[in-house]
Amino acid sequence: MLKNYIKIALRNLWRNKSYSAIQIIGFASGLAVCLLMALFVTDELSYDKYNLKANRIYRVNANFKINGDALNERLSPAPLGPAMVSEYPQIESFVRILDDNNLLVKKGNANIIEPQACFADSTLFNVFTLPLLAGNSKTALAAPNTMVINESTMKKYFPDEA
């Protein structure tokens, strides 16, 4: 029975080649777009879910208008964080993160350029759940001129201590 259905379907596809091609291409492209949309939505909904306070973390974006051109940036003025905490009691804490590509770091007498560095406030570990291999997250960035590095950077620049 199934063999007859397949045979009839193939005969109809062969007899109406252009119509069948349009139908198959439409079905395949619709299915591909549907799968891509599902993957995109799944990725967006799973973003930063490793943070324990993920449902309470927000990012402030800035919308500027310069000479009539609209600019939507992920940057905001530096004093905005402390001002929002003092003005709005709903805001518990803030953290400012500034990307600084190619940061110059001094290790002994050697100067190292680190391409994946950023500056952050001492409240970084209060807002984000980032596990530490060593040290205390409460005091990690409390003092000036301190830094936190990941395990791969540690092995790269300090192979004897890793």
N, C-alpha and C positions, 0 to 999 in steps of 0.2 A: 504494500500500500504506500509506504513512504517512498519507495523507489519510483513509483508512478508519479507522485507529487513532484519529486525532484526532476524527473524527466520532463514533465509538463512545464515546470518553471524554467528550465534551461531552454526549451523550445520557444517559449514566449520571449525570453531574453534575447535569443538569437534572431527571432523574427523582427522584433522592434528594437534594433540596435541603438539608434539615437535616443529614443525615449528611455531605454534601459540605462544607457550611459548617464543621462541627466539625472535619473532617479538614484543611481548608485553613487554618483559624485555628490549629490545633495545630501543623501543619507550619511555618507562618510564624513563630509565636512561638518554637518550638524552634530554628529557624534563626537568628532574631534573638538569642536568648540565647546560642547557640553562638558567633556572631560577636562579641558583646560580651565574652564570656569570653576569646576568643582575643585581642582587642584589649587587654584588661586585662592578661593574662599577658605579652604582647609588651611592653607599656609597663613593667611591673614588672621584666622581665628586662633591659631596656635602660637602666634608671635609672643615671645617673652613669657610664656606660661610657666617657666621654671621659677620665676619670682614668686615668693610667697604672698606678696602684696600686689600681684599683677592687676587685680581689679581696682586698685586704688592709685595706680601710677598713671600720670598724664604727662604729655609733652606739650609745651607751649610753643606755638608757631607764631611768626610775625607776618602780617600782611601789610606791605608798604605800597604807596603810590608815589612814584617818582616821575615827574613830567608826563603824567597821564598813563604811564605804564604800570600795571599791577605786578608786584613781586611777592610771591609766597615763599617765605624762607623758614627753615627749621631753626633759625637763630633768633635770639631775643636779647634785649639789652641786659648787661650784667647785673644792674641793681634791681631787676624785676623780681628775682627770687626772694631776696630779703623783704622787699616791699610787699609782695603778695602774702608772705607769712605774717607780717605785722598787721596788714589791713584785713585779711580774711581769716577768721578763726577756724574755718573748715580745713584750711591747708595746714597739714601737720609738719611737713618738712619740704625741702627743695634740694636739688643738686644741680650744679652747673657743670657741663662737660664741654670742653673746647678741644676739637681736633687740632693737632699740630703735627703735620706730616714732616718727616725728616728733622726730628728733634736732635740736637747735638747734646750728647751725654758724655761726661768725662769719666773714664775708668782708669785710675792711676795716672799714668802719663799719656795714655791713649785717648783720642777723641773718637767717639762712636756716633754715627748717624743712625738713629732708630726711625724707620719709616712708619711704624704703626704706634705712635705715642699720642696721648691726650692728657690734658689737665683736667682735674676734677676737684670738687669740694670735699671736705672731710666728711660730709654727710652721705657720701656715695654708698657706703655699706649700710646706712640706716634705711635707704630707699630701695636699693637693689639687693637681691639675694645672690651673692657671689661667694662661693666657697674658697677658703684660704688653705693652702697646704701647710703654712707655718705662720705664726704671728697671731695677733688679736685684731679682729675687724673693728673694734671700738677705738683702738689707738693707731690704726694703720696709717691714716693720713692726717692725724691731729697736729703734728708739728710741721713747721715750714720746711721746704726742701726735702720732703720724704716722697717715696714712690713705692708702688706695688707693681711687681712684674709677674707675668704668667710663667708656667713651667717651661715652655719651649724657649722663651727668651732667656730664662735662667740657664738652661743647658747650652744655649748659643753663646752667651757672653761669659758665663762662669761655669765652665765644664768641670772644674775641680770641686766645686761646692755642691753640684747637683746630685 
